[in-house]
Amino acid sequence: MLAWALTLALFAGVSAEYSRIVGGENTTIENFPSTVQIEFNSQNGVWDQNCAGVILTSTWGLSSAFCLRRTTYESRTVRIRAGATYRNVGGTIHYIDYAVIHPANIENSYLSDIALARTITPFVFSPAVQRTAIPPQGSAIPDNLPVTQAGWGRTELGGAFSETLRYVNVLTVNYERCSEIYRGNMDFPPMGSDWVCAGLLDVDGNGSCHGDFGGPLYYGNLTIGIVYSLSECGRSENNVTYPSVNTNVAHHTQWIIDNAV
C-alpha cells in the first residue's frame, strides 16, 4: 500500500495527505479547487446545479456519463461553474462545446459511467480553480485507503441540496465486500470491475448523495473515482451501511488521455 501511495503522490505532484455531502463539513472551493458544479437549464430558463465534475486541463472537464449525456443533444442546456464555494452562485461560467461519452456506457448505461466535457472558454487557473491529477492506467486501489468526497449534493437521503461545498473523509471499501452488500440488500445492477467503493461501514450517513453525481473521489489532489449515478447516501439498512459507488478512473486513464486533447 505504501508503494502505491508514494507512486500516486508523485504522479499527482502533491503529498499523500488528504484534505479536510452526507455527513462531513462545510468547506471552501480553495480546498478543492478542481471541483466544479454542472448546471442544467430547465424549461423555464433557470439554471440549477444537479451534478459535479473535476477540471482536467484548461479546456477539459471530467464527470459521469449520466450527467453529460444531454450535451450530446444540446450543449447550451448544460454548463460548468468553476471556482465557486456556493451552489449556483459566484465563480466563472463555462458553456460546454461538446461531450465525449465512454463508448461502453453508450452500449450499457451501467458500465463505464464516465465522460469528458470540452468547454468553449478556458478555465483560468487561480487559488479557486485548479486542475486535478489522475492515476496511471491500471493502478490498483488498496482497501481502507483514506479518501475524500466533495460536492453540493443532498445532505441526507431525500433531504435538501447543500448551498455550500461540503466534504467527507471516508475509506475505500473492499470490492468483494461492497458487491456483497449491494447484492444482498437491494435490487442493484451487477457491480462492474471498473467501480471503486468508499464509505464507513460502521457509521451511518457518510458519503456522496444525489447532486454529487459526476463529482470526485479524491486521494490528495488525485481523482481516483467519479461518483456513480446510483448512490445510497451512506445510509444503513439491516445493520449494514451502503458505501458510495464510484467509477474507477484508473480503468479509464488511457481513454481520458486519448480523448482529452
BELTA-V989231 format. One record per pair of residues at least 12 apart in sequence whose C-alpha atoms are under 10 Angstrom apart, sorted by sequence separation. I is the first residue (numbers start at 1). J is the second residue. D is the distance in whole Angstrom. If there is no record, write none. Layout:
I&J&D + I&J&D
//
This chain:
5&17&10 + 19&31&7 + 20&32&9 + 37&49&6 + 38&50&6 + 39&51&7 + 51&63&8 + 52&64&9 + 80&92&8 + 81&93&5 + 82&94&8 + 101&113&8 + 102&114&6 + 103&115&9 + 151&163&10 + 152&164&6 + 153&165&9 + 179&191&6 + 214&226&5 + 215&227&5 + 216&228&10 + 231&243&8 + 232&244&7 + 233&245&10 + 19&32&8 + 36&49&10 + 37&50&8 + 38&51&5 + 39&52&8 + 51&64&9 + 80&93&6 + 81&94&6 + 101&114&7 + 102&115&6 + 151&164&8 + 152&165&5 + 153&166&8 + 178&191&9 + 179&192&9 + 213&226&8 + 214&227&5 + 215&228&9 + 231&244&6 + 232&245&9 + 2&16&10 + 37&51&6 + 38&52&5 + 53&67&9 + 79&93&7 + 80&94&5 + 81&95&9 + 100&114&9 + 101&115&5 + 102&116&8 + 151&165&5 + 152&166&6 + 179&193&10 + 212&226&9 + 213&227&5 + 214&228&7 + 230&244&9 + 231&245&6 + 36&51&9 + 37&52&5 + 38&53&7 + 51&66&9 + 52&67&8 + 79&94&6 + 80&95&6 + 100&115&6 + 101&116&7 + 150&165&7 + 151&166&6 + 152&167&9 + 176&191&10 + 212&227&7 + 213&228&6 + 214&229&7 + 229&244&10 + 230&245&7 + 231&246&9 + 36&52&6 + 37&53&6 + 38&54&10 + 51&67&6 + 78&94&9 + 79&95&5 + 80&96&7 + 99&115&7 + 100&116&5 + 101&117&9 + 150&166&6 + 151&167&7 + 175&191&9 + 179&195&10 + 211&227&10 + 212&228&9 + 213&229&5 + 228&244&8 + 229&245&8 + 230&246&9 + 35&52&7 + 36&53&5 + 37&54&9 + 50&67&8 + 51&68&9 + 78&95&7 + 79&96&6 + 99&116&5 + 100&117&6 + 149&166&8 + 150&167&4 + 151&168&9 + 175&192&10 + 176&193&10 + 178&195&10 + 210&227&10 + 212&229&9 + 213&230&8 + 227&244&8 + 228&245&6 + 229&246&8 + 35&53&6 + 36&54&6 + 77&95&9 + 78&96&7 + 79&97&9 + 98&116&9 + 99&117&4 + 100&118&8 + 149&167&6 + 150&168&7 + 175&193&8 + 178&196&9 + 179&197&9 + 209&227&9 + 210&228&10 + 211&229&9 + 213&231&8 + 227&245&6 + 228&246&5 + 229&247&10 + 34&53&8 + 35&54&5 + 36&55&7 + 61&80&9 + 76&95&7 + 77&96&9 + 78&97&10 + 98&117&6 + 99&118&6 + 148&167&7 + 149&168&5 + 150&169&9 + 178&197&7 + 198&217&8 + 208&227&7 + 209&228&10 + 210&229&8 + 212&231&9 + 226&245&9 + 227&246&4 + 228&247&6 + 34&54&5 + 35&55&7 + 75&95&7 + 76&96&7 + 78&98&10 + 97&117&7 + 98&118&6 + 99&119&9 + 148&168&6 + 149&169&7 + 175&195&8 + 177&197&9 + 178&198&9 + 197&217&10 + 208&228&9 + 209&229&9 + 210&230&8 + 211&231&10 + 225&245&9 + 226&246&5 + 227&247&6 + 228&248&10 + 33&54&9 + 34&55&5 + 75&96&6 + 76&97&8 + 96&117&6 + 97&118&6 + 98&119&7 + 147&168&9 + 148&169&5 + 149&170&8 + 175&196&7 + 176&197&10 + 178&199&10 + 196&217&9 + 209&230&9 + 210&231&7 + 212&233&10 + 225&246&5 + 226&247&5 + 227&248&9 + 32&54&9 + 33&55&9 + 34&56&8 + 74&96&9 + 75&97&6 + 76&98&10 + 95&117&10 + 96&118&6 + 97&119&5 + 98&120&9 + 147&169&6 + 148&170&6 + 174&196&8 + 175&197&7 + 209&231&6 + 210&232&8 + 224&246&9 + 225&247&5 + 226&248&7 + 34&57&10 + 74&97&9 + 75&98&6 + 95&118&9 + 96&119&4 + 97&120&5 + 146&169&7 + 147&170&6 + 148&171&8 + 173&196&8 + 174&197&7 + 175&198&10 + 178&201&10 + 208&231&7 + 209&232&7 + 210&233&7 + 224&247&8 + 225&248&5 + 226&249&7 + 74&98&9 + 75&99&8 + 94&118&9 + 95&119&6 + 96&120&6 + 97&121&9 + 146&170&6 + 147&171&6 + 148&172&10 + 172&196&7 + 173&197&5 + 174&198&9 + 207&231&9 + 208&232&8 + 209&233&4 + 224&248&6 + 225&249&5 + 36&61&9 + 38&63&9 + 55&80&10 + 71&96&7 + 72&97&10 + 73&98&9 + 94&119&6 + 95&120&6 + 96&121&8 + 145&170&8 + 146&171&5 + 147&172&7 + 172&197&6 + 173&198&5 + 207&232&8 + 208&233&5 + 209&234&8 + 223&248&9 + 224&249&5 + 225&250&8 + 35&61&10 + 36&62&10 + 54&80&10 + 71&97&8 + 72&98&7 + 73&99&10 + 93&119&10 + 94&120&7 + 95&121&7 + 144&170&9 + 145&171&5 + 146&172&7 + 171&197&8 + 172&198&4 + 173&199&7 + 206&232&10 + 207&233&6 + 208&234&7 + 209&235&10 + 223&249&7 + 224&250&7 + 225&251&10 + 34&61&9 + 35&62&10 + 36&63&10 + 40&67&9 + 53&80&9 + 55&82&9 + 71&98&6 + 72&99&6 + 94&121&6 + 95&122&10 + 144&171&5 + 145&172&5 + 171&198&5 + 172&199&6 + 173&200&8 + 198&225&9 + 205&232&9 + 206&233&7 + 207&234&5 + 217&244&10 + 223&250&9 + 224&251&10 + 39&67&10 + 40&68&10 + 52&80&8 + 53&81&10 + 54&82&9 + 68&96&10 + 70&98&10 + 71&99&6 + 72&100&8 + 93&121&9 + 94&122&8 + 143&171&8 + 144&172&5 + 145&173&8 + 170&198&6 + 171&199&5 + 172&200&8 + 173&201&8 + 196&224&9 + 197&225&9 + 205&233&6 + 206&234&5 + 207&235&9 + 217&245&10 + 38&67&8 + 49&78&10 + 51&80&10 + 52&81&9 + 53&82&10 + 70&99&9 + 71&100&9 + 72&101&9 + 93&122&10 + 94&123&8 + 142&171&10 + 143&172&5 + 144&173&6 + 169&198&9 + 170&199&5 + 171&200&6 + 196&225&7 + 204&233&9 + 205&234&4 + 206&235&8 + 217&246&7 + 224&253&10 + 38&68&9 + 40&70&9 + 47&77&9 + 48&78&10 + 49&79&9 + 68&98&9 + 69&99&8 + 71&101&10 + 93&123&9 + 142&172&7 + 143&173&5 + 144&174&8 + 169&199&8 + 170&200&6 + 171&201&9 + 195&225&8 + 196&226&9 + 197&227&10 + 204&234&6 + 205&235&5 + 206&236&10 + 216&246&9 + 217&247&9 + 40&71&10 + 47&78&9 + 48&79&10 + 49&80&9 + 68&99&7 + 69&100&9 + 92&123&8 + 141&172&8 + 142&173&9 + 143&174&5 + 168&199&9 + 169&200&9 + 170&201&9 + 194&225&10 + 195&226&9 + 196&227&9 + 197&228&10 + 203&234&8 + 204&235&6 + 205&236&7 + 215&246&9 + 216&247&10 + 217&248&9 + 45&77&9 + 47&79&9 + 49&81&9 + 68&100&8 + 69&101&7 + 92&124&9 + 141&173&10 + 142&174&8 + 143&175&8 + 195&227&10 + 196&228&10 + 203&235&9 + 204&236&5 + 214&246&9 + 217&249&10 + 68&101&8 + 141&174&9 + 142&175&10 + 195&228&8 + 201&234&9 + 203&236&8 + 204&237&9 + 213&246&9 + 214&247&9 + 216&249&10 + 43&77&9 + 65&99&9 + 141&175&10 + 199&233&10 + 200&234&8 + 201&235&10 + 202&236&9 + 40&75&10 + 41&76&8 + 42&77&8 + 59&94&9 + 61&96&9 + 65&100&8 + 66&101&9 + 199&234&7 + 201&236&9 + 204&239&9 + 206&241&9 + 207&242&9 + 208&243&9 + 209&244&8 + 40&76&9 + 41&77&5 + 42&78&10 + 60&96&9 + 63&99&10 + 65&101&6 + 69&105&10 + 170&206&7 + 171&207&10 + 198&234&9 + 203&239&10 + 204&240&9 + 205&241&8 + 206&242&9 + 207&243&7 + 208&244&6 + 40&77&6 + 41&78&6 + 50&87&10 + 59&96&9 + 62&99&10 + 64&101&8 + 65&102&7 + 69&106&9 + 80&117&9 + 91&128&8 + 92&129&9 + 169&206&8 + 170&207&7 + 202&239&9 + 203&240&9 + 204&241&6 + 205&242&9 + 206&243&8 + 207&244&6 + 208&245&9 + 39&77&8 + 40&78&5 + 41&79&8 + 49&87&7 + 50&88&10 + 59&97&10 + 61&99&9 + 62&100&10 + 63&101&10 + 64&102&9 + 65&103&10 + 79&117&10 + 91&129&9 + 168&206&7 + 169&207&8 + 201&239&9 + 202&240&8 + 203&241&7 + 204&242&9 + 205&243&10 + 206&244&9 + 207&245&9 + 208&246&10 + 39&78&6 + 40&79&7 + 48&87&8 + 49&88&6 + 60&99&9 + 66&105&9 + 80&119&8 + 167&206&10 + 168&207&7 + 201&240&7 + 202&241&7 + 203&242&10 + 204&243&10 + 38&78&7 + 39&79&5 + 40&80&9 + 48&88&6 + 49&89&10 + 65&105&7 + 79&119&8 + 83&123&9 + 167&207&9 + 168&208&8 + 201&241&5 + 202&242&10 + 38&79&6 + 39&80&6 + 47&88&8 + 64&105&10 + 65&106&9 + 79&120&10 + 82&123&8 + 83&124&9 + 167&208&9 + 189&230&10 + 200&241&7 + 201&242&7 + 37&79&8 + 38&80&5 + 39&81&7 + 75&117&10 + 81&123&10 + 82&124&9 + 83&125&9 + 188&230&9 + 199&241&8 + 200&242&9 + 201&243&7 + 37&80&6 + 38&81&6 + 66&109&8 + 80&123&10 + 82&125&10 + 83&126&8 + 85&128&9 + 199&242&8 + 200&243&7 + 36&80&7 + 37&81&5 + 38&82&9 + 65&109&8 + 66&110&10 + 75&119&10 + 83&127&8 + 84&128&7 + 198&242&9 + 199&243&5 + 200&244&9 + 36&81&6 + 37&82&7 + 65&110&10 + 83&128&5 + 84&129&9 + 172&217&10 + 197&242&9 + 198&243&5 + 199&244&6 + 35&81&9 + 36&82&5 + 37&83&9 + 65&111&10 + 67&113&9 + 68&114&9 + 69&115&8 + 71&117&9 + 82&128&8 + 83&129&5 + 197&243&6 + 198&244&5 + 199&245&9 + 35&82&7 + 36&83&7 + 37&84&8 + 65&112&8 + 66&113&7 + 67&114&9 + 68&115&7 + 82&129&6 + 83&130&9 + 170&217&10 + 196&243&10 + 197&244&6 + 198&245&7 + 34&82&8 + 35&83&8 + 36&84&8 + 37&85&10 + 39&87&10 + 64&112&9 + 65&113&5 + 66&114&8 + 67&115&8 + 68&116&8 + 82&130&9 + 157&205&9 + 161&209&9 + 169&217&10 + 196&244&8 + 197&245&5 + 198&246&8 + 33&82&8 + 34&83&8 + 35&84&9 + 36&85&9 + 37&86&10 + 39&88&8 + 64&113&5 + 65&114&5 + 66&115&8 + 68&117&7 + 149&198&9 + 156&205&7 + 161&210&8 + 162&211&9 + 169&218&9 + 196&245&6 + 197&246&6 + 33&83&6 + 35&85&10 + 37&87&8 + 38&88&9 + 63&113&8 + 64&114&4 + 65&115&5 + 148&198&9 + 149&199&10 + 155&205&9 + 156&206&9 + 159&209&10 + 160&210&10 + 161&211&7 + 182&232&10 + 195&245&7 + 196&246&5 + 197&247&9 + 32&83&9 + 33&84&9 + 36&87&10 + 37&88&8 + 63&114&6 + 64&115&5 + 65&116&8 + 147&198&8 + 148&199&9 + 155&206&9 + 156&207&9 + 157&208&10 + 158&209&9 + 159&210&9 + 160&211&10 + 161&212&9 + 186&237&10 + 195&246&5 + 196&247&6 + 197&248&9 + 33&85&9 + 62&114&7 + 63&115&5 + 64&116&8 + 65&117&10 + 146&198&9 + 147&199&9 + 155&207&9 + 156&208&9 + 157&209&7 + 158&210&8 + 185&237&8 + 194&246&9 + 195&247&5 + 196&248&5 + 29&82&9 + 30&83&8 + 32&85&9 + 62&115&6 + 63&116&6 + 64&117&10 + 143&196&10 + 145&198&9 + 146&199&10 + 155&208&9 + 156&209&7 + 157&210&8 + 185&238&8 + 194&247&6 + 195&248&5 + 196&249&9 + 29&83&6 + 30&84&9 + 31&85&10 + 37&91&10 + 39&93&10 + 61&115&9 + 62&116&5 + 63&117&8 + 143&197&9 + 144&198&8 + 154&208&8 + 155&209&7 + 156&210&9 + 191&245&9 + 193&247&9 + 194&248&5 + 195&249&9 + 196&250&10 + 28&83&9 + 29&84&6 + 30&85&8 + 36&91&10 + 38&93&10 + 61&116&6 + 62&117&6 + 141&196&8 + 143&198&9 + 144&199&9 + 153&208&7 + 154&209&6 + 155&210&9 + 185&240&9 + 192&247&9 + 193&248&8 + 194&249&8 + 195&250&10 + 28&84&8 + 29&85&5 + 37&93&10 + 38&94&10 + 39&95&10 + 60&116&7 + 61&117&5 + 62&118&9 + 144&200&9 + 152&208&9 + 153&209&6 + 154&210&6 + 155&211&10 + 192&248&10 + 194&250&8 + 195&251&9 + 28&85&5 + 29&86&8 + 38&95&10 + 60&117&6 + 61&118&7 + 149&206&10 + 150&207&9 + 151&208&8 + 152&209&9 + 153&210&5 + 154&211&6 + 185&242&9 + 194&251&6 + 27&85&8 + 28&86&8 + 59&117&8 + 60&118&5 + 61&119&8 + 149&207&7 + 150&208&8 + 151&209&9 + 152&210&9 + 153&211&4 + 154&212&8 + 182&240&10 + 193&251&9 + 194&252&9 + 26&85&9 + 27&86&10 + 59&118&6 + 60&119&6 + 148&207&9 + 149&208&7 + 151&210&10 + 152&211&6 + 153&212&5 + 181&240&7 + 182&241&10 + 56&116&9 + 58&118&9 + 59&119&5 + 60&120&10 + 148&208&10 + 151&211&8 + 152&212&6 + 153&213&8 + 181&241&8 + 182&242&7 + 55&116&10 + 56&117&10 + 57&118&9 + 58&119&9 + 59&120&7 + 151&212&5 + 152&213&10 + 181&242&7 + 182&243&9 + 29&91&10 + 53&115&10 + 54&116&10 + 55&117&9 + 59&121&7 + 60&122&8 + 61&123&10 + 150&212&8 + 151&213&9 + 153&215&10 + 181&243&9 + 53&116&9 + 58&121&9 + 59&122&5 + 60&123&9 + 149&212&9 + 151&214&9 + 152&215&9 + 178&241&10 + 53&117&10 + 58&122&5 + 59&123&6 + 87&151&9 + 88&152&10 + 151&215&7 + 178&242&8 + 179&243&10 + 57&122&9 + 58&123&5 + 59&124&10 + 87&152&7 + 150&215&7 + 151&216&8 + 178&243&7 + 57&123&8 + 58&124&7 + 85&151&10 + 86&152&8 + 87&153&9 + 149&215&8 + 150&216&7 + 151&217&10 + 177&243&10 + 178&244&9 + 179&245&10 + 56&123&10 + 58&125&8 + 85&152&9 + 149&216&6 + 150&217&7 + 178&245&9 + 55&123&8 + 57&125&10 + 148&216&8 + 149&217&5 + 150&218&8 + 148&217&6 + 149&218&6 + 61&131&9 + 62&132&10 + 147&217&7 + 148&218&5 + 149&219&9 + 173&243&7 + 58&129&10 + 60&131&9 + 61&132&10 + 147&218&6 + 148&219&6 + 172&243&9 + 173&244&9 + 58&130&9 + 146&218&9 + 147&219&5 + 148&220&8 + 171&243&9 + 172&244&9 + 173&245&10 + 57&130&9 + 58&131&8 + 146&219&7 + 147&220&8 + 148&221&10 + 170&243&9 + 172&245&10 + 55&129&8 + 56&130&8 + 57&131&6 + 87&161&9 + 89&163&9 + 145&219&8 + 146&220&9 + 149&223&10 + 157&231&9 + 170&244&10 + 54&129&10 + 55&130&7 + 56&131&5 + 57&132&8 + 87&162&7 + 88&163&8 + 89&164&10 + 147&222&10 + 148&223&10 + 157&232&7 + 158&233&9 + 54&130&9 + 55&131&5 + 56&132&6 + 57&133&10 + 86&162&9 + 87&163&5 + 88&164&10 + 147&223&10 + 149&225&9 + 156&232&10 + 157&233&6 + 54&131&7 + 55&132&6 + 56&133&7 + 86&163&6 + 87&164&6 + 147&224&9 + 149&226&10 + 150&227&10 + 156&233&7 + 157&234&8 + 54&132&7 + 55&133&9 + 56&134&8 + 85&163&9 + 86&164&5 + 87&165&7 + 111&189&10 + 147&225&10 + 149&227&9 + 155&233&8 + 156&234&9 + 157&235&8 + 54&133&10 + 85&164&6 + 86&165&6 + 110&189&7 + 111&190&10 + 154&233&8 + 156&235&8 + 84&164&9 + 85&165&5 + 86&166&10 + 110&190&8 + 111&191&9 + 112&192&8 + 153&233&10 + 84&165&8 + 85&166&9 + 110&191&9 + 111&192&7 + 112&193&10 + 113&194&9 + 110&192&8 + 111&193&9 + 112&194&7 + 113&195&9 + 111&194&8 + 112&195&8 + 141&224&8 + 111&195&9 + 132&216&10 + 134&218&10 + 135&219&10 + 133&218&10 + 134&219&10 + 139&224&9 + 132&218&9 + 133&219&10 + 133&220&9 + 134&221&9 + 135&222&7 + 132&220&10 + 133&221&6 + 134&222&5 + 135&223&7 + 136&224&10 + 132&221&6 + 133&222&5 + 134&223&5 + 135&224&6 + 131&221&9 + 132&222&6 + 133&223&6 + 134&224&6 + 135&225&10 + 34&125&10 + 130&221&10 + 131&222&10 + 132&223&7 + 133&224&9 + 134&225&9 + 33&125&9 + 33&126&8 + 34&127&10 + 35&128&9 + 36&129&9 + 33&127&7 + 34&128&8 + 35&129&8 + 36&130&10 + 32&127&10 + 33&128&5 + 34&129&6 + 35&130&8 + 149&244&9 + 30&126&9 + 31&127&9 + 32&128&8 + 33&129&5 + 34&130&5 + 35&131&9 + 30&127&6 + 31&128&8 + 32&129&9 + 33&130&5 + 34&131&5 + 35&132&8 + 53&150&10 + 29&127&9 + 30&128&5 + 32&130&8 + 33&131&8 + 34&132&6 + 52&150&9 + 53&151&9 + 29&128&6 + 30&129&8 + 32&131&10 + 33&132&8 + 34&133&9 + 52&151&7 + 115&214&9 + 28&128&9 + 29&129&8 + 30&130&9 + 32&132&9 + 51&151&9 + 52&152&8 + 114&214&8 + 51&152&8 + 52&153&9 + 113&214&9 + 50&152&8 + 51&153&8 + 49&152&8 + 50&153&7 + 49&153&9 + 50&154&10 + 141&248&9 + 140&248&10 + 139&248&10 + 141&250&9 + 138&248&10 + 139&249&9 + 140&250&8 + 50&161&9 + 114&225&10 + 115&226&10 + 138&249&9 + 139&250&6 + 140&251&9 + 49&161&9 + 114&226&7 + 137&249&8 + 138&250&5 + 139&251&8 + 113&226&8 + 114&227&9 + 135&248&10 + 136&249&9 + 137&250&5 + 138&251&6 + 36&150&10 + 37&151&8 + 113&227&9 + 114&228&9 + 135&249&7 + 136&250&6 + 137&251&6 + 138&252&8 + 139&253&10 + 35&150&8 + 36&151&8 + 37&152&8 + 113&228&7 + 134&249&7 + 135&250&6 + 136&251&9 + 137&252&7 + 138&253&8 + 35&151&8 + 36&152&10 + 112&228&9 + 113&229&8 + 134&250&7 + 135&251&9 + 136&252&9 + 137&253&5 + 138&254&9 + 32&149&10 + 111&228&10 + 135&252&10 + 136&253&6 + 137&254&6 + 32&150&8 + 110&228&9 + 134&252&10 + 135&253&7 + 136&254&8 + 137&255&9 + 14&133&9 + 31&150&10 + 32&151&9 + 110&229&9 + 134&253&7 + 137&256&10 + 12&132&8 + 13&133&8 + 109&229&10 + 110&230&9 + 137&257&10 + 12&133&5 + 29&150&10 + 11&133&7 + 12&134&7 + 29&151&10 + 134&256&9 + 11&134&8 + 12&135&8 + 27&150&9 + 9&133&10 + 11&135&7 + 12&136&10 + 24&148&10 + 26&150&10 + 27&151&10 + 8&133&9 + 11&136&8 + 24&149&9 + 25&150&10 + 26&151&10 + 8&134&9 + 9&135&9 + 24&150&9 + 26&152&10 + 8&135&6 + 22&149&10 + 7&135&9 + 8&136&8 + 18&146&8 + 19&147&9 + 20&148&8 + 21&149&8 + 22&150&10 + 37&165&10 + 7&136&9 + 17&146&9 + 18&147&7 + 19&148&7 + 20&149&10 + 21&150&6 + 22&151&10 + 36&165&10 + 16&146&10 + 17&147&10 + 18&148&7 + 19&149&10 + 20&150&10 + 21&151&6 + 22&152&10 + 35&165&9 + 8&139&9 + 19&150&10 + 21&152&6 + 22&153&8 + 24&155&9 + 7&139&10 + 21&153&5 + 22&154&7 + 23&155&7 + 114&246&10 + 21&154&6 + 22&155&4 + 23&156&8 + 32&165&9 + 113&246&9 + 114&247&7 + 21&155&5 + 22&156&5 + 31&165&10 + 32&166&10 + 112&246&10 + 113&247&6 + 114&248&9 + 4&139&8 + 21&156&8 + 22&157&8 + 29&164&9 + 32&167&9 + 112&247&7 + 113&248&9 + 114&249&8 + 4&140&8 + 5&141&9 + 26&162&9 + 28&164&8 + 29&165&7 + 31&167&10 + 111&247&9 + 112&248&8 + 113&249&10 + 4&141&8 + 5&142&9 + 22&159&10 + 26&163&10 + 27&164&7 + 28&165&6 + 29&166&9 + 112&249&9 + 4&142&8 + 26&164&6 + 27&165&6 + 28&166&8 + 114&252&8 + 1&140&9 + 25&164&10 + 26&165&6 + 27&166&5 + 28&167&10 + 112&251&9 + 1&141&9 + 2&142&10 + 5&145&9 + 21&161&9 + 22&162&9 + 25&165&9 + 26&166&4 + 27&167&7 + 112&252&8 + 115&255&10 + 116&256&8 + 1&142&6 + 21&162&8 + 25&166&5 + 26&167&7 + 27&168&10 + 115&256&9 + 1&143&9 + 24&166&7 + 25&167&6 + 26&168&9 + 114&256&9 + 118&260&8 + 1&144&10 + 21&164&10 + 23&166&9 + 24&167&5 + 25&168&7 + 116&259&8 + 117&260&9 + 118&261&9 + 1&145&8 + 21&165&8 + 22&166&9 + 23&167&8 + 24&168&4 + 25&169&9 + 67&211&10 + 115&259&10 + 116&260&7 + 21&166&6 + 22&167&8 + 23&168&6 + 24&169&7 + 20&166&9 + 21&167&6 + 22&168&8 + 23&169&9 + 24&170&9 + 67&213&7 + 68&214&9 + 20&167&7 + 21&168&7 + 66&213&8 + 67&214&6 + 19&167&9 + 20&168&7 + 65&213&10 + 66&214&8 + 67&215&10 + 19&168&9 + 20&169&7 + 64&213&7 + 65&214&8 + 19&169&8 + 63&213&8 + 64&214&4 + 102&252&9 + 18&169&9 + 63&214&4 + 64&215&8 + 62&214&8 + 63&215&6 + 64&216&10 + 62&215&8 + 63&216&8 + 102&255&8 + 62&216&9 + 102&256&9 + 100&256&10 + 102&259&10 + 51&210&8 + 52&211&7 + 53&212&9 + 100&259&8 + 50&210&8 + 51&211&5 + 52&212&6 + 53&213&8 + 54&214&8 + 100&260&9 + 50&211&5 + 51&212&6 + 52&213&6 + 53&214&5 + 54&215&7 + 62&223&10 + 67&228&10 + 49&211&7 + 50&212&7 + 51&213&5 + 52&214&5 + 53&215&4 + 54&216&7 + 63&225&10 + 64&226&7 + 66&228&8 + 67&229&8 + 49&212&10 + 50&213&8 + 51&214&6 + 52&215&4 + 53&216&6 + 54&217&10 + 63&226&7 + 64&227&7 + 65&228&9 + 66&229&7 + 50&214&10 + 51&215&7 + 52&216&8 + 62&226&8 + 63&227&8 + 64&228&7 + 65&229&9 + 66&230&10 + 63&228&10 + 64&229&8 + 56&223&10 + 55&223&10 + 54&223&8 + 54&226&9 + 38&211&9 + 53&226&8 + 37&211&9 + 38&212&10 + 52&226&9 + 53&227&9 + 37&212&9 + 38&213&10 + 52&227&9 + 38&214&9 + 51&227&10 + 37&214&9 + 38&215&9 + 36&214&10 + 37&215&8 + 51&229&9 + 36&215&8 + 23&203&10 + 35&215&7 + 36&216&9 + 23&204&9 + 24&205&9 + 35&216&7 + 22&204&9 + 23&205&6 + 24&206&7 + 34&216&9 + 64&246&10 + 22&205&6 + 23&206&5 + 24&207&8 + 64&247&8 + 21&205&9 + 22&206&5 + 23&207&7 + 32&216&10 + 63&247&10 + 21&206&8 + 22&207&5 + 23&208&9 + 21&207&6 + 22&208&6 + 32&218&9 + 21&208&5 + 22&209&7 + 34&221&8 + 62&249&10 + 21&209&6 + 22&210&10 + 32&220&10 + 33&221&9 + 34&222&10 + 35&223&10 + 21&210&9 + 32&221&8 + 34&223&9 + 21&211&9 + 22&212&10 + 31&221&10 + 21&212&7 + 62&256&9 + 62&260&9 + 19&218&9 + 60&259&10 + 61&260&9 + 18&218&8 + 19&219&9 + 20&220&10 + 56&256&9 + 60&260&6 + 18&219&6 + 19&220&6 + 59&260&9 + 60&261&8 + 17&219&8 + 18&220&4 + 19&221&9 + 59&261&9 + 16&219&8 + 17&220&6 + 18&221&8 + 57&260&8 + 15&219&10 + 16&220&6 + 17&221&9 + 18&222&9 + 56&260&8 + 57&261&9 + 14&219&10 + 15&220&7 + 16&221&9 + 14&220&7 + 15&221&9 + 16&222&9 + 12&219&9 + 13&220&10 + 14&221&7 + 12&220&8 + 13&221&8 + 14&222&8 + 12&221&6 + 13&222&9 + 9&219&9 + 11&221&10 + 12&222&6 + 23&233&9 + 8&219&9 + 9&220&8 + 11&222&8 + 12&223&9 + 22&233&6 + 23&234&9 + 8&220&9 + 9&221&8 + 21&233&8 + 22&234&7 + 8&221&10 + 9&222&8 + 21&234&10 + 22&235&9 + 5&219&9 + 8&222&8 + 8&224&10
//
